[in-house]
Amino acid sequence: MKIALIAPEFLPNWGGVGTYCIELAKRLSCDKDVEVHVVTLMRHIKGSEIDYSESDILDYFNNKICLHSVSNAKETFLYNMNFQYQIFRKLGQIIRENEIDLIHSQHAHMPDFLLKFRGFTPKVPTVTTVHSTIKNQFQGIKAAYSKWSEMDSSEKYEIALYPILLAMERFYLMESNNLICVSRWTKDHIKANYQFANLTAPVIHNGVDTNRFEPSKSSGSNILNNIQDPIILYASRLTVARGAHVLAHAIPTILAKNKKVHFVFAGSGNIKPILAILKAKGVPEEKYTFMGYVDYKDLPCLYARAYAYVMPTAWENLPFKLLEAMSSAVPVITTNVGGISEVIKDGYNGFFTSRNTRGIAESVIQLLDDEQLAKRVGYNARKTVLENFTWEKTARKTKRVYKSILGEIQSD
């Protein structure tokens, strides 16, 4: 079967949708029954020297995918509109020239939104993975909101354009016949808020490459090698919804109890609000590091160097960063939102905490004071991923959905 995987995020990886598209393409391209055509964009990350040419991307996949680049992008919210337009213009030709059997799209980017209008719908079926919804994202941003100045530009756009985006989303889901949900929570959220959508959507949990993300990756890398103290890692975009500022507020309380610790913020975004919090609270500069964007190839080493991973997020479905840290046998401290409870059992393979300074500080201090607890929870975290959240399982179930959709068409 020939699959056109629409990837609004790809290499260099930008977020969870990018991880999903990269890893799914990697697994499916090794299947002799599947020919993978990735329809994507070439992205340049502002302030970063990391760029991927088309040949770089093909090399990453050992030339086992067919790459179709239809637009360019920087890290702004508005790039997606151009990508939607280019998909509208060019996807039909890609389908015809390559005899594509099925399109696999991604929500909530809605890259094929313009093709949902009657008269423009492709003649081949489409399946869409629901990674998040506009409503879910908006509720998370509002729940985390502190100051407009602290918000990432993407969050500001989402709040300002919310009524328009919500109307687009309702239309998009109404016209989408085949959905995949990445967690049971996602499916329940769709049922409760979008009753008109396809409610028979299968749940296929996100996976992680357990060979890439493992504890041994801490050796043979220069990442953070100059830091001797235990590293508390935050690795995600520096947005208020993801909670980088919550960790920043908790750092003085942690340092008051244990000064042998170092805090690392890894991820793109505006560091100024986080830096302002740290300086206002008198946190010594030698106690924290801002890494900026970390290339996808370097992430395994980053996780493996961490003592604990903190994710005080206001909204999620089933975050890849959480699974990657767990696969690296790193104990995670996170909030009980979205589909995270489908992965974390509190006290066994991770810790749930309240999304405030006290909760984060107490959880971090507990792990710093008890190294055996940290090791035990990290071991159980990796065990959980190995048993339930591998990309082999995710890709196999996704291929089964492809075959089911195509089989139903052929039987008709």
C-alpha positions in Angstrom: 0.0 0.0 0.0 1.1 3.6 -0.7 0.6 6.0 2.1 0.8 9.8 1.9 1.8 10.9 5.5 1.1 14.6 5.8 3.6 15.9 8.3 3.1 19.6 9.4 6.1 19.0 11.7 9.1 16.8 10.7 12.9 17.3 10.7 14.1 19.4 12.4 11.6 18.2 14.9 9.4 20.8 16.5 7.0 18.9 18.8 4.9 15.9 19.5 3.3 15.8 16.0 6.8 15.8 14.5 7.9 12.9 16.7 4.8 11.0 15.7 5.4 11.6 12.0 9.1 10.8 12.2 8.8 7.6 14.1 5.8 6.3 12.2 7.5 7.0 8.9 10.6 5.2 10.2 8.7 2.1 11.2 6.4 1.9 8.2 9.3 2.4 5.8 10.8 -0.8 7.1 7.7 -2.7 6.2 7.9 -4.3 2.8 4.1 -4.0 2.3 4.1 -0.2 2.8 5.5 2.6 0.6 5.7 5.8 2.6 5.4 9.2 1.0 6.0 12.1 3.5 4.4 15.4 2.5 6.0 18.0 4.6 7.7 21.4 4.8 11.3 22.6 5.2 11.6 24.4 8.5 14.3 26.8 9.8 14.3 27.3 13.5 14.9 30.9 14.5 18.1 31.3 16.5 19.3 27.8 15.7 22.0 26.7 13.4 20.3 23.3 12.9 18.9 22.9 9.4 18.0 19.8 7.4 18.2 19.7 3.7 16.1 17.2 1.7 19.1 15.0 1.3 19.7 15.2 5.1 16.2 14.0 5.8 16.4 11.1 3.3 19.8 10.1 4.8 18.1 10.0 8.2 15.6 7.5 6.9 18.2 5.5 4.9 16.4 6.7 1.7 13.5 4.4 2.6 10.9 7.2 2.3 9.7 9.3 -0.6 9.9 13.0 0.4 7.6 15.7 -1.0 8.4 19.2 0.4 5.6 21.6 -0.5 6.5 24.8 1.6 8.9 26.4 4.0 8.4 27.6 7.6 9.9 29.3 10.5 8.7 28.9 14.1 5.7 31.1 13.9 2.0 30.1 14.4 1.0 31.4 11.0 3.2 29.0 8.9 0.4 26.4 9.0 -1.9 28.5 6.9 0.7 28.5 4.0 1.1 24.7 4.5 -2.6 24.2 4.3 -2.7 26.2 1.0 0.2 24.3 -0.5 -1.4 21.0 0.5 -4.6 22.2 -1.3 -2.5 23.1 -4.4 -0.2 20.1 -4.6 -1.5 17.1 -2.8 -3.8 16.0 -5.7 -0.8 15.9 -8.1 1.3 13.9 -5.6 -1.6 11.5 -5.2 -2.0 11.0 -9.0 1.7 10.8 -9.9 2.5 8.3 -7.1 -0.8 6.3 -7.2 -1.4 6.9 -3.4 -3.9 4.6 -1.8 -4.5 6.4 1.5 -3.7 9.8 3.1 -2.7 10.0 6.8 -3.2 13.5 8.2 -2.7 15.1 11.7 -5.1 17.1 13.9 -5.1 19.8 15.4 -2.9 21.2 12.6 -5.6 20.4 10.1 -3.1 20.6 7.1 -5.8 19.2 4.7 -8.5 21.6 5.9 -9.1 23.2 2.5 -9.5 19.8 0.9 -12.5 19.1 3.2 -14.7 21.3 1.1 -16.9 19.3 -1.2 -15.6 19.3 -4.7 -12.0 19.3 -3.5 -12.0 16.1 -1.5 -9.4 13.7 -2.8 -10.7 10.5 -4.3 -8.6 8.4 -1.9 -9.5 7.9 1.7 -8.0 9.9 4.6 -7.4 8.9 8.2 -6.5 11.6 10.7 -4.7 11.1 14.1 -6.1 13.4 16.8 -3.1 14.6 18.8 -5.0 17.4 20.5 -8.0 19.6 19.9 -8.3 23.4 19.6 -10.7 23.4 22.6 -8.3 21.3 24.7 -5.3 23.6 23.9 -7.3 26.7 24.6 -8.6 25.4 28.0 -5.0 24.5 28.9 -3.6 27.9 28.0 -6.4 29.7 30.0 -5.8 27.4 33.0 -2.1 28.3 33.0 -2.5 31.9 32.1 -0.6 34.4 34.3 0.6 37.3 32.2 0.2 38.1 28.5 3.9 39.0 28.4 4.9 35.5 29.6 3.0 33.7 26.9 4.6 32.2 23.8 3.5 33.8 20.5 1.7 30.6 19.5 -0.4 30.8 22.7 -1.2 34.5 22.0 -2.4 33.6 18.4 -4.5 30.7 19.7 -6.3 32.9 22.3 -6.8 35.8 19.8 -8.1 33.5 17.0 -9.9 30.9 19.1 -13.5 31.5 17.8 -12.3 31.1 14.2 -10.1 28.1 15.0 -12.9 26.4 16.8 -15.3 26.9 13.9 -12.6 25.5 11.6 -12.1 22.5 13.8 -15.8 21.7 14.1 -16.1 21.7 10.3 -12.9 19.7 9.9 -13.9 16.9 12.3 -17.4 16.8 10.9 -15.9 16.1 7.4 -13.4 13.5 8.7 -14.6 10.0 8.4 -11.7 8.1 9.9 -10.0 9.1 13.1 -7.3 7.7 15.4 -7.1 8.8 19.0 -3.8 8.7 20.8 -5.4 8.0 24.2 -8.6 7.0 25.8 -8.9 10.4 27.3 -8.7 11.9 23.8 -11.5 9.7 22.6 -13.7 10.6 25.6 -12.9 14.3 25.0 -14.1 14.0 21.3 -17.3 12.2 22.4 -18.1 14.9 25.0 -17.3 18.0 22.9 -17.7 16.9 19.2 -20.7 14.6 19.2 -20.9 14.8 15.4 -17.4 13.3 14.9 -16.7 9.7 14.2 -17.1 8.0 17.6 -15.8 4.6 16.5 -12.3 5.9 16.3 -9.7 3.3 17.6 -7.3 4.3 20.4 -3.7 3.8 19.4 -1.3 5.0 22.2 1.8 6.9 21.2 5.0 4.9 21.4 8.7 5.5 22.0 11.9 4.0 20.4 13.2 2.1 23.4 16.5 1.4 21.7 17.2 5.1 21.2 15.9 6.2 24.5 17.7 4.2 27.1 19.9 4.8 30.2 23.2 3.9 28.5 22.9 6.9 26.1 24.4 9.1 28.9 27.9 7.8 27.9 29.7 8.9 24.7 28.1 12.4 24.6 29.4 15.8 25.6 25.9 17.1 26.5 25.9 18.6 30.0 29.1 16.8 30.9 30.4 19.9 32.7 27.6 19.5 35.3 28.4 17.3 38.2 25.3 17.8 40.4 22.0 15.9 39.8 20.1 17.4 36.8 16.5 18.3 37.0 15.3 18.5 33.4 12.5 20.4 31.8 12.4 19.5 28.1 9.5 21.1 26.1 8.6 24.4 24.6 8.9 27.3 27.0 5.2 28.1 27.2 3.0 28.9 30.2 0.8 25.9 29.4 3.7 23.5 29.6 4.8 25.0 32.9 8.4 26.1 32.6 7.6 29.1 34.8 6.1 26.8 37.5 9.4 25.0 37.8 11.2 28.3 37.8 9.2 29.5 40.8 9.9 26.3 42.7 13.7 26.4 42.3 14.4 28.7 45.3 12.4 26.3 47.6 14.3 23.3 46.3 17.7 25.0 46.7 16.9 26.0 50.2 16.7 22.2 51.0 19.4 20.9 48.7 22.0 23.0 47.0 23.6 20.1 45.1 21.3 20.2 42.1 21.2 21.8 38.7 18.2 22.8 36.6 18.2 22.5 32.8 15.6 24.0 30.5 15.7 22.5 27.0 13.3 23.7 24.4 12.6 26.6 22.0 10.7 29.7 23.0 11.1 33.0 24.8 13.5 32.5 27.7 13.1 36.1 29.0 10.0 35.5 31.2 11.7 32.4 32.8 15.0 34.2 33.2 13.2 37.1 34.8 11.6 34.9 37.4 15.0 33.3 38.3 16.7 36.6 38.6 14.0 38.2 40.7 14.1 35.3 43.1 17.9 35.5 43.3 18.7 32.0 41.9 22.5 31.8 41.2 23.3 31.6 37.5 25.5 28.6 38.0 22.4 26.6 39.1 20.6 26.6 35.8 21.2 26.2 32.1 19.0 27.2 29.1 19.9 24.9 26.2 17.4 26.3 23.6 16.3 24.0 20.8 17.9 20.5 21.1 18.1 18.5 17.9 16.1 15.3 17.8 19.2 13.2 17.3 20.6 14.5 20.6 17.5 14.0 22.8 18.4 10.5 24.0 21.7 11.8 25.6 19.9 14.7 27.2 17.3 12.5 28.9 20.0 9.9 30.0 22.0 12.7 31.8 18.9 13.7 33.8 18.3 12.7 37.5 14.6 13.5 37.2 12.3 15.0 34.6 9.7 17.6 35.5 6.6 18.3 33.4 4.1 20.6 35.2 1.8 20.9 32.2 -1.7 22.3 32.2 -2.9 20.2 29.3 -1.7 17.1 27.4 -3.1 14.1 25.6 -0.3 11.5 25.7 3.1 13.4 25.5 6.1 11.9 23.8 8.5 13.8 26.1 7.0 11.9 29.1 7.4 8.5 27.3 11.0 9.4 26.2 12.0 10.2 29.7 10.4 7.1 31.1 12.1 5.0 28.4 15.4 6.5 29.6 14.7 5.2 33.1 14.3 8.7 34.4 11.7 9.3 37.2 9.1 11.8 36.1 7.2 14.4 38.0 4.1 15.5 36.2 0.5 16.7 36.5 -2.5 14.4 36.2 -4.0 15.9 33.0 -5.3 14.4 29.7 -4.2 10.9 29.0 -1.1 10.9 31.3 -3.0 8.7 33.8 -3.0 6.0 31.2 0.8 5.8 31.5 1.6 6.9 35.1 0.8 5.0 38.2 1.6 7.5 41.0 4.5 6.4 43.1 5.2 3.3 41.0 6.6 4.6 37.7 6.3 8.3 38.2 4.8 11.0 40.5 1.7 13.2 40.1 1.9 16.6 41.7 -0.2 19.7 41.9 0.7 22.4 39.4 2.1 24.9 41.9 5.4 25.8 43.5 4.9 23.8 46.7 3.9 20.6 44.8 6.8 20.7 42.4 9.3 21.5 45.1 8.2 18.8 47.5 8.3 16.1 44.7 11.8 17.2 43.5 13.2 17.3 47.1 11.8 13.8 47.8 13.6 12.4 44.8 16.9 14.2 45.6 16.8 12.9 49.2 16.1 9.3 48.2 18.3 8.1 45.4 17.1 4.5 45.7 13.5 5.7 45.2 14.5 7.6 42.1 16.2 4.5 40.7 13.3 2.2 41.5 10.7 4.5 39.9 13.0 5.0 36.9 13.3 1.3 36.5 9.5 0.8 36.7 9.1 3.6 34.2 11.2 1.9 31.5 9.5 -1.4 32.3 6.1 0.2 31.6 7.2 1.6 28.3 8.8 -1.7 27.2 5.6 -3.5 27.9 3.0 -1.1 26.6 4.3 1.9 24.7 6.7 0.8 21.9 6.7 2.1 18.4 6.5 -1.4 17.1 3.0 -1.8 18.7 1.9 1.7 17.5 3.0 1.1 13.9 1.5 -2.4 13.8 -1.9 -1.1 15.0 -1.8 1.9 12.6 -1.1 -0.4 9.7 -4.1 -2.5 10.7 -6.3 0.6 10.5 -4.9 1.4 7.0 -5.8 -2.2 5.9 -9.2 -2.0 7.4 -10.1 1.3 5.7 -8.7 0.1 2.3 -10.4 -3.3 2.7 -13.8 -1.7 3.3 -13.4 0.4 0.2 -12.4 -2.7 -1.9 -15.3 -4.7 -0.5 -17.7 -1.9 -1.6 
